[in-house]
Amino acid sequence: FGERRSYLSLASPWEHIAEWKELSKGDQGFKSQWEMLLYAGLTAHPIVVERSAGTQMNPFQLAIKKVHTTMVDTASLCCANHSEVDTFGPEGGEPITDALVLVDPSCPGASSKIASTALLGETFTSVVLSRDLHMYSGAQMKAALHAHSLFRCLQPECADTKSQSEAAAEIKRQFMGRAYQCGSCGFGPVDHGGCSDLLSHHNEADSNGGVASNACPSCGWFSENLSDWKKWDGTIPQVLLSERMGDGDANNSKDPPRILEAKADMVLRILFSFRRTFGGNTNPMRAWYNDLAQRLVDWDLRLTTADEVDGLVQVLIAVAACDDDILGDSKAIEAAFAPPVLLGIVNEACARAARKKFRMAAGGDDGKVREL
């Protein structure tokens, strides 16, 4: 991947680390933690986070919809958020507002120390999970971000497809502010290319044998005066969304879903960061995840919230990042992925989904949940 840099600051991880030397020299006159976040940061990977009302109490209730393989830096991203300026990555899609801070394998010692500081390890993590500077509740927040990002990266995908929200964001970024909509049916966006005389090229033959049309592509309405066309209000027709999402190609493709090479690299980076962040068995968090992996090997399927398994993504990262001696031979691996274990995980996932559905139907009333 060559020399990795933030596409916001154009600085490498080492250059961002150098900024912390200035921060450590003494009082810089910062008035708040937020000002410090705007000054010093670290390279990170953009993520699209979906929060729930219970995320502050249980960080595993969040969901990560997207993990970008390109890099930003936390300071520039905080500046953009503070200024309410939308930031888009080279992949397009939705604006970037959050990022996953990882220990960088190219500078593991320095990046690990910076990522574990109160400023990034606690304050920035709190901002990502709960949109609040002071809601950091412990290392499980960082574990949740690692685990959910790992789960998202392991989802097979077709390279030519986009989610509906990504396609919509891309269309608005391309046309909003310069496109028009039909004066009759309201269809938009219609791109007239800034030409005020729409009659000059209307129904004109082109070099490819086609005919240019400045009429509404939906109902055929036409006016030669640009002033008769309304400014596009941002409403996107489903046909355009489907076209941008690549639905047709995805449905007709014979290629199986796959994990792209860049996502495979992200998986390794997340696992490296997780193991580095939580150290060896002397770290109680690492010991707990090792114990969870060992339970799967032993077919000890205590996976409920009462067993402190707050999210089933914990099972995934426990198996993927456990110490080598737990899954060190084929016998242990076969035991951890045996049908009874997989069925136990699926059963717990179904139970949690049903419980959530019943609670929503009962409006959170435990008495009504039992009746349902």
C-alpha angles and dihedrals in degrees: 000000000000121000106347116222139169109260088214101052096018086223127131124234090260092053091052090048089054089060089063089064088064091046091053095053094084145281109355094183096252114166097199145008088256091061089052090052089055091052108042128029145137136242113274141167120257115244133183108226127199110199129196132202091259098050093102091056097037114021091193089071090076122093129212112215098183140015116196119211094209119084138244129173124243096231095054091044092052089049091052092048091047091051091045091236116150113237121204128189127220088262090064119213126107123001114273114242104150137046140194113232111213133181102255114231090211090063105014099161099049097037091047092055093048094044089053095051119113089247098057103015094050114011098040091041089053091051092051095048103037108009088241131108095218107042099093106137103176147295092308087078091063091042090053092053091049093046097047092045090051091050092051093048091052093057110108114239142180112241093221099053131087132191118254092251091050092049092047092050091049093051093048092048089053100044111017111116097015107049130083138214133222115278090217111038100014095238114162165224096038113171113210094173094235093293112145095192104065094172095065095077100019112128090001117151116240131210093263094059095259130119123240115229130190092183124111106281090216108047103006095241113155139186124174092212115083089208089068090063116083122228109262110263095206098258107143120206116231092237091061092046091052091049093052093044090057093232094154095052092044094052094047097042117113092196114106119239111272144185109248120232092246090053091049087055089050091052090056092047092051092049092047091050093047093052092045094046095051098037124202134323091296086072107085092213092054091045091053093052091046089052090051091053090048090052090059091051089051092045089242097150101189097144105142127115087254086064088055093254096137094174132015090229083076088069090054097051092040090060095040098046104031122125115282095246093062095061095019099129139037093253092059092045092051090049094050092051098037118133095255090056094047091046090050091054092047091048092052091047091052092047091052092047091050092047091052092048093050092048090052091049091049094046091241094303106142092201092057090044090060090049091052 
